[in-house]
Amino acid sequence: MGLFRATVGKLRKGLARTREALGGSLRGLLTGRRLDEALIKDLERRLIESDVGVRATRRLIERVREDFRRGVLTQGDEVLSHLRRELVAMWPEADRSLRMNPDGVTVILVTGINGVGKTTSIAKLCKALRDEGHSVLLGACDTFRAGAVRQLEIWAERLGVDVVKGQQGGDPAAVAFDACSAAVARGVDVLILDTAGRLHTQDPLMRQLEKITKVVGRQIEGAPHEVLLVLDATSGQNALRQAEEFSKAAGVTGIFLAKLDGTARGGIVVAIRESVDIPVKFVGIGETPEDVEAFEPEAFVEALLGD
């Protein structure tokens, strides 16, 4: 489906702080200089400082050094174009759209720790789906925090959708069961389930997530069709560690990178790609429901490094 077409202009605005820190730093370092080993080492340091990650940086630097020794790269200015090509190449052609159920309700399970912008990200997904003509129902499976349910209800009221909720402290899987039943009975297109903020070290909560997954799978064939992990881009390497751990425990199918506009650490997208085989599908670049973009490598790299 054509949900969330990436807009370079909006991405450029959302990535302004990262572009100034990373793109500006690289241009200042490389422009007008002859390439040598000392410059390559400086480039390596700056990439790591920009949260591109050690593994991804090593991969990029190895390619730069190889082409330098072969005489393909001789000037610092050439390295910027080289980096653009190499960064785009890190993301092979893939389907980064939402996985939709062709035969009934599509169930999207949204997970992540508290404070990453999970509820706002759900609102953005909801609005985009509604704008494309899809009917949406929300399930408030975070029964541990009354504030979480109320926050979801506020967004639902603004967006004109309903919320299925349970009693505070009740069984989240029971809410998921009721939400699936309601979605099927009402014939809605998409059910989005919010879950309790959890850490990979919190075994009871992780087991609860597994229980929710099993319950919705019994209710609707193939569900959950998408498991989105929301990460806070401003947390840098902490986001990378969360991606690594959740990929082992939660069956994550895609990443929603939130708060990208509030950080100079947008290079974390590169680090995540190098470390886990989970596609970044969406990026949040503002506080309103409209401030979301599809992740498309070429548009992202252009917005990341600038002209």
Secondary structure, DSSP 8 states (H G I E B T S, - for coil): ---S---HHHHHHHTHHHIIIIIHHHHHHHTT-B--HHHHHHHHHHHHHTT--HHHHHHHHHHHHHHHHTTS--BHHHHHHHHHHHHHHTS-S---S----TTS-EEEEEE--TTSSHHHHHHHHHHHHHHTT--EEEEE---S-HHHHHHHHHHHHHHT-EEE---TTS-HHHHHHHHHHHHHHHT-SEEEEE-----TT-HHHHHHHHHHHHHHHHHSTT--SEEEEEEEGGGTHHHHHHHHHHHHHS---EEEEE-GGG-S-TTHHHHHHHH-S--EEEEE-SSSTT-EEE--HHHHHHHHH--
